[in-house]
Amino acid sequence: MRSTTLRFGSIVAVLALVLTACGGTAGESQGGSGEPASSGGTAGEPVEIHWFCCLGAGDNPEQVPAENAVVDAFNESHDDIELVLEIVDYDSAFDAMSVEIAGGNAPDIAGPVGVSGAEAFHGQWLDLTDLIESTGFDTSQFTEGSVDFYNTGGEGQIGLPFAIYPSMLYYHRDMFDEAGLEYPPHTQGDPYILDGEEVPWDMDTLAEVARRLTVDVNGNDATSADFDPESIAQWGYEPQYQDLRAVGSYFGSGSLVADDGTTAQVPDEWADAWKWLYERTWTDHTTMTEAQVNAPEQGNGNAYNSGKIAMALTHLWYTCCIGDAGEDWDIAVVPANGDTTTSNFNADTFRIWGDTEHPEEAFEVLTYLLTDASQDLLQVYGGMPAIESNQDAFFAGLDETYPQDVDWQVAKDMVAFADNPSFEAFVPNYQETFDAIVAFGSKLRSTEGLDVDAEIATFTEQLQEIYDRAE
């Protein structure tokens, strides 16, 4: 999804914007430019710190008031720093930030942004190691292991934890009730009860349950000889806002680049996952085609929210966008693939631009967003706090929004099954690679009758060409 899986604009669009930007101004607020690096601004005037949003979450209208309130609270308590928030629509954010960078007006802080969004600007984030040490910032308050998540690839400590988004299975209780089916397990390792017998809760079982939950306008499910795939009223399963990397990672962690950092590959588990999804779409008809997903009557891309999908694998941040799905949904554990359960993991945070002219002031803002402001922001972003002591209060807030007794313990438990390496981790020529992934995913969900193995082989060759063009 949008939280971390960006629908990037093309490089051509960025260059066009740069050529017409007249100095690179892409947003109304420009911070961190025109001041000496260590001056603290003009004497007697506060240093302006420019916070750029939204490479991930943050641009939904219901989120903006909380962001503005956080900015106001900071500015009221600081005479030496003025925090200026720039909100750019998610679909335009990558292009807009690229223009600002090209024009010499890069923001001081960007976020919330996940791994995918940050990797689009790979190697350009500030190493926080010295600032953490010089300020004595307490990193022990964060969930164990989460600080190390941002210390990878030889770039130093390029971030600190903020929001954790495990993935899980959203499902409609009422749809299961109507079909006479047991609910999916809420504890990893528990079996599923199908026709009175215990079966593994795995991808094969998910496929069978999805068939029974896919219903045409005449009430026939997808297991019936009378089922009409041209007149479906309810679909059994949707990988909600999951690109092909995410789809693959549910079958096992992996990467589209080999350990040498230059060779394209598609892990066997990912190939199996893509073929599994293709069969659900075109053979079982339990998963929407791309045209069906994007139809207005199915939510213009937000399919599960339309109330016509029985189950969806997606992340905790999806609580931001599920207000129209009804009041009887709950969450269950991710199905296994064989003996392996993988809850692919999103993690958003705020990052400091590597060439900011005010690193100390930017770090003060950063730590404010990660601590004092975090509970207000995370409530509207739908992110589990990385500060462990704040997690119960976060879920209590979600209970006020969704009072149907959602089993949030599932989300907590799924953190232990995060994918490693992350499905969003670095690959060469990141943006072009991402565009190719989106295009291939679109092809699989819009074209019937493909030889998927042959398509995967061609896609791997395409990736290699993209990697070979990397600088």
C-alpha positions in Angstrom: 0.0 0.0 0.0 0.5 3.5 0.2 2.2 3.3 3.5 5.3 1.9 2.1 4.8 0.6 -1.4 4.8 3.8 -3.5 3.3 4.2 -6.9 6.3 6.1 -8.1 6.1 8.5 -11.1 8.4 7.9 -14.0 11.9 9.4 -14.2 10.8 11.2 -17.4 8.1 13.0 -15.4 10.6 14.0 -12.7 13.0 15.4 -15.3 10.2 17.4 -16.9 9.2 18.8 -13.6 12.8 19.8 -12.9 13.2 21.6 -16.2 10.1 23.7 -15.5 10.5 24.2 -11.8 12.4 27.6 -12.0 14.6 26.9 -9.0 13.0 23.6 -8.0 10.1 24.8 -5.9 7.7 21.9 -5.7 5.7 22.8 -2.6 4.7 25.9 -0.8 7.0 25.3 2.2 10.8 25.2 1.7 12.9 24.6 4.8 16.6 24.0 5.4 17.8 26.3 2.6 19.7 29.6 2.6 21.1 29.4 6.2 24.7 28.7 7.2 25.2 25.1 8.2 25.9 25.8 11.9 24.5 29.3 12.4 21.1 28.4 13.8 19.5 30.9 11.4 19.6 34.7 11.4 20.4 36.1 14.8 17.2 36.2 16.9 15.2 34.2 14.4 14.2 30.6 14.7 15.7 27.9 12.4 13.1 26.7 9.9 12.9 22.9 9.7 11.0 21.6 6.7 9.0 18.4 7.2 7.9 16.8 3.9 4.9 14.5 3.8 3.7 12.2 2.2 5.9 9.5 0.7 3.8 7.1 2.7 0.9 7.7 5.0 -0.3 11.2 6.0 -2.2 12.8 3.1 -5.6 11.4 3.9 -7.9 14.3 4.9 -8.7 12.7 8.3 -4.9 12.5 9.1 -4.0 16.1 8.4 -5.6 17.8 11.5 -3.5 15.6 13.8 -0.4 16.5 11.8 -1.1 20.2 12.0 -1.8 19.9 15.8 1.6 18.2 16.3 3.3 21.0 14.4 1.5 23.7 16.4 2.4 22.0 19.7 6.1 21.9 18.8 6.2 25.5 17.6 4.5 26.7 20.8 7.1 25.0 22.9 10.2 26.1 20.9 11.4 29.6 20.2 14.6 28.5 18.4 13.0 26.2 15.8 10.0 26.7 13.6 8.6 23.4 12.2 6.9 23.8 8.8 4.9 21.0 7.4 4.4 20.5 3.6 1.8 17.9 2.6 2.0 16.6 -0.9 -0.5 14.1 -2.3 0.8 10.6 -2.1 0.7 10.0 -5.8 2.7 13.1 -6.5 5.1 13.0 -3.5 8.1 11.2 -5.2 8.1 13.6 -8.1 7.6 16.6 -5.9 10.5 15.7 -3.5 12.7 14.9 -6.5 12.1 18.4 -7.8 12.9 20.0 -4.5 16.1 18.0 -4.3 17.1 18.9 -7.9 16.4 22.6 -7.1 18.6 22.6 -4.0 15.6 22.8 -1.7 15.5 19.3 -0.2 13.4 19.0 3.0 15.2 18.5 6.3 12.9 15.7 7.4 10.7 13.3 5.3 8.1 11.0 6.6 6.3 8.9 7.5 8.1 6.8 5.0 8.7 3.1 4.8 11.6 1.0 3.4 10.3 1.2 -0.2 9.9 4.9 -0.2 13.3 5.5 1.5 15.1 3.2 -0.9 13.9 5.4 -3.7 16.4 7.9 -2.3 19.0 5.2 -1.4 22.2 6.5 0.2 20.9 10.0 0.8 19.7 9.8 4.4 21.7 11.1 7.4 23.6 8.7 9.7 22.2 9.5 13.2 24.9 7.7 15.1 26.8 10.8 16.3 23.6 12.7 17.1 22.2 9.9 19.2 25.5 9.7 21.1 25.9 13.5 21.6 22.3 14.0 22.8 22.1 10.9 24.9 18.9 9.9 23.2 17.4 6.8 24.8 17.1 4.0 22.2 16.2 1.4 24.8 12.5 2.5 24.8 11.9 0.9 21.5 10.9 -2.7 20.9 13.9 -5.1 21.0 15.6 -5.3 17.6 13.7 -2.5 16.0 16.6 0.0 16.2 18.9 -2.4 14.4 16.3 -2.6 11.6 17.6 0.8 10.5 21.3 0.1 10.7 21.9 -1.9 7.5 23.8 -1.8 4.3 26.8 0.1 5.6 25.0 3.4 5.7 25.0 3.7 9.5 22.0 4.4 11.7 19.8 6.0 9.0 16.6 5.9 11.0 15.0 5.2 14.4 11.8 3.2 14.9 8.4 4.8 14.8 5.5 2.7 13.4 5.3 -1.1 13.1 2.8 -2.6 10.6 2.6 -6.4 10.7 0.4 -8.1 8.2 -2.5 -10.3 9.0 -5.7 -11.7 7.4 -8.7 -9.3 7.6 -12.0 -11.3 7.3 -15.7 -10.7 7.6 -17.3 -12.7 10.3 -20.8 -12.4 8.8 -19.6 -13.8 5.4 -18.2 -16.8 7.2 -21.4 -17.2 9.2 -23.5 -17.1 6.0 -21.3 -19.7 4.4 -21.4 -22.0 7.5 -17.6 -21.8 7.8 -15.4 -21.6 10.9 -13.5 -18.4 11.4 -9.7 -18.5 10.5 -7.3 -19.2 13.4 -6.2 -16.4 15.6 -3.1 -18.2 16.9 -0.2 -19.2 14.6 0.1 -23.0 14.3 -3.5 -23.7 15.1 -5.4 -25.8 12.5 -8.5 -24.7 10.6 -11.7 -26.7 11.0 -13.1 -27.5 7.6 -16.1 -29.8 7.3 -15.6 -30.8 10.9 -12.0 -31.9 10.4 -8.7 -30.3 11.3 -6.6 -29.1 8.3 -3.5 -27.0 8.2 -4.1 -23.3 8.0 -2.0 -22.8 4.9 -2.3 -21.3 1.4 -4.1 -24.4 0.1 -6.7 -24.1 2.8 -7.1 -20.3 2.1 -7.7 -21.1 -1.5 -10.4 -23.6 -0.6 -12.1 -21.3 1.8 -12.0 -18.5 -0.7 -13.8 -20.7 -3.2 -16.6 -21.3 -0.7 -16.8 -17.6 0.0 -17.0 -16.5 -3.6 -20.6 -16.2 -4.6 -22.4 -15.2 -7.8 -25.6 -13.1 -8.0 -27.7 -16.3 -7.8 -26.1 -17.5 -4.6 -23.8 -20.1 -6.1 -20.3 -20.4 -4.7 -17.2 -21.1 -6.7 -17.3 -24.8 -5.9 -20.7 -25.2 -7.7 -21.1 -26.3 -11.2 -23.7 -23.6 -11.6 -21.3 -20.8 -10.5 -21.3 -17.9 -13.0 -17.9 -16.1 -13.0 -19.3 -13.3 -15.1 -21.8 -12.3 -12.3 -19.9 -12.4 -9.1 -21.4 -10.6 -6.1 -18.8 -11.5 -3.5 -15.1 -12.5 -3.9 -13.3 -14.8 -1.4 -9.8 -13.2 -1.3 -7.9 -10.1 -2.1 -4.2 -9.2 -1.6 -5.2 -5.7 -0.6 -2.6 -3.1 -1.6 0.1 -5.8 -2.0 2.5 -5.6 -4.9 4.2 -8.8 -6.3 7.1 -8.6 -3.8 4.6 -8.6 -0.9 2.5 -11.4 -2.5 5.7 -13.5 -2.9 6.9 -12.9 0.7 3.8 -14.5 2.1 5.2 -17.8 0.7 8.7 -17.0 2.1 11.2 -14.2 2.6 13.3 -13.4 -0.4 14.7 -10.8 -2.7 14.7 -10.0 -6.4 18.5 -9.5 -6.4 21.0 -12.2 -5.5 23.6 -11.9 -2.8 26.1 -10.4 -5.2 23.8 -7.3 -5.4 23.7 -7.3 -9.2 22.1 -10.5 -10.4 18.3 -10.6 -11.0 16.4 -13.5 -9.6 12.9 -14.6 -8.6 12.9 -16.8 -5.6 11.1 -20.1 -6.1 8.7 -19.3 -3.3 7.8 -16.0 -5.0 7.2 -17.7 -8.3 4.9 -20.2 -6.6 3.0 -17.3 -5.0 2.6 -15.5 -8.2 1.2 -18.6 -9.9 -1.0 -19.3 -6.9 -2.5 -15.8 -7.3 -2.9 -16.1 -11.0 -4.9 -19.3 -10.5 -7.1 -17.6 -7.9 -7.8 -14.8 -10.4 -8.3 -16.7 -13.6 -9.2 -20.3 -12.7 -11.1 -20.0 -9.4 -12.3 -16.4 -9.9 -12.0 -15.9 -6.2 -9.7 -12.9 -6.6 -10.7 -9.8 -8.6 -9.1 -9.0 -11.9 -7.4 -5.6 -12.0 -10.4 -4.1 -13.8 -12.7 -5.4 -11.1 -10.4 -4.0 -8.3 -10.3 -0.6 -9.9 -14.1 -0.3 -10.7 -15.9 2.4 -8.7 -18.4 -0.2 -7.4 -15.5 -2.1 -5.9 -13.9 0.9 -4.2 -11.6 2.2 -6.9 -8.7 0.0 -5.7 -9.7 -0.3 -2.0 -11.6 -3.5 -2.7 -11.9 -5.0 0.8 -13.4 -1.7 2.0 -16.2 -2.1 -0.6 -17.7 -4.9 1.6 -17.5 -7.4 -1.3 -14.4 -9.2 -0.2 -14.5 -11.9 2.4 -10.7 -12.1 3.2 -7.7 -9.9 2.6 -4.1 -10.1 3.4 -2.7 -6.7 4.2 -1.1 -4.6 7.0 -2.1 -3.0 10.2 -2.0 0.4 8.6 -5.1 -0.6 6.6 -7.2 0.4 9.6 -6.8 3.9 8.2 -8.9 3.0 5.2 -11.6 0.5 6.1 -14.4 2.7 7.3 -16.9 1.5 4.8 -16.2 -2.3 5.1 -18.9 -2.8 7.8 -18.8 -3.4 11.5 -18.2 -7.1 11.6 -14.6 -7.6 10.4 -11.9 -9.1 12.5 -8.3 -10.3 12.0 -6.6 -13.7 11.9 -3.1 -15.1 11.4 -1.4 -15.3 8.0 -1.7 -18.7 6.5 1.5 -20.8 6.3 3.3 -22.0 3.2 4.2 -25.5 4.1 5.9 -25.2 7.5 6.7 -21.5 7.2 4.6 -18.5 8.3 5.7 -15.1 7.0 3.9 -11.9 8.0 5.6 -9.5 5.7 6.4 -6.4 7.6 6.1 -2.6 7.0 7.9 -0.1 9.2 7.5 3.6 8.8 9.6 6.3 10.3 10.9 9.8 9.7 14.3 10.3 8.1 16.7 13.3 8.0 18.1 14.3 4.7 21.8 13.7 4.5 22.7 17.2 3.4 20.4 19.1 5.8 22.0 22.4 6.8 20.6 22.0 10.4 21.2 18.5 11.6 21.0 19.2 15.3 17.6 21.1 15.0 16.3 18.4 12.6 17.2 15.7 15.1 15.4 17.6 17.8 12.3 17.6 15.6 12.8 14.0 14.7 13.0 12.8 18.3 9.8 14.8 19.1 7.9 13.1 16.3 9.2 9.7 17.4 8.3 10.2 21.1 6.1 13.1 22.4 4.0 13.3 19.2 4.0 9.6 18.3 0.8 8.5 20.0 -1.3 11.2 18.3 0.2 10.5 14.9 0.2 6.7 15.2 -3.5 6.7 16.0 -4.4 8.3 12.7 -1.7 6.4 10.8 -2.8 3.1 12.1 0.7 2.1 13.1 1.6 0.0 16.2 4.0 2.1 18.3 7.7 1.0 18.2 7.7 2.2 21.8 6.5 -0.9 23.5 5.0 0.9 26.5 2.6 2.8 24.2 1.1 -0.2 22.4 -1.8 -1.0 24.8 -3.0 2.6 24.6 -2.7 2.5 20.8 -5.0 -0.5 20.5 -7.4 1.0 23.0 -7.8 3.9 20.7 -8.5 1.6 17.8 -11.2 -0.1 19.8 -12.9 3.2 20.1 -12.9 3.5 16.3 -13.8 -0.2 15.7 -15.8 -1.4 18.7 -16.6 -4.9 17.3 -14.0 -6.5 19.6 -11.2 -7.0 17.1 -8.5 -9.4 18.3 -5.5 -7.1 18.2 -3.4 -9.7 19.9 -3.1 -11.2 16.4 -1.3 -8.1 15.2 1.1 -8.2 18.1 1.8 -11.9 17.6 2.5 -11.5 13.8 5.5 -9.2 14.5 7.5 -12.4 15.4 7.0 -13.7 11.8 8.3 -10.6 9.9 10.1 -11.3 6.6 13.9 -11.1 6.6 15.1 -9.8 4.3 12.3 -7.3 3.9 10.4 -7.6 0.6 11.0 -3.9 0.2 14.8 -4.0 0.7 17.4 -2.6 -1.7 17.6 -3.7 -5.3 19.7 -1.9 -8.0 17.9 1.0 -9.9 15.2 0.9 -7.3 12.6 3.1 -8.9 12.7 1.5 -12.3 12.7 -1.9 -10.7 9.6 -0.9 -8.7 7.8 0.3 -11.9 8.6 -3.0 -13.6 7.2 -4.9 -10.6 3.9 -2.9 -10.7 3.7 -3.4 -14.5 4.2 -7.2 -14.2 1.7 -7.4 -11.4 -0.8 -5.5 -13.5 -0.2 -7.9 -16.4 -0.9 -11.0 -14.3 -4.2 -9.6 -13.0 -5.4 -8.2 -16.4 -4.4 -10.9 -18.9 -6.0 -14.4 -19.0 -4.3 -17.4 -20.6 -0.6 -16.5 -19.8 2.2 -19.1 -19.5 3.2 -17.7 -16.1 6.5 -19.6 -15.9 7.5 -18.1 -19.3 6.4 -14.7 -18.2 8.5 -14.9 -15.0 11.5 -15.9 -17.0 11.0 -12.9 -19.3 10.4 -10.6 -16.2 13.7 -11.9 -14.7 15.5 -10.9 -17.9 13.9 -7.5 -17.8 15.1 -7.0 -14.2 18.6 -7.9 -15.2 18.5 -5.2 -17.9 17.3 -2.7 -15.4 20.0 -3.7 -12.9 22.7 -3.4 -15.6 21.6 0.2 -16.2 22.1 1.1 -12.5 24.7 3.7 -11.9 
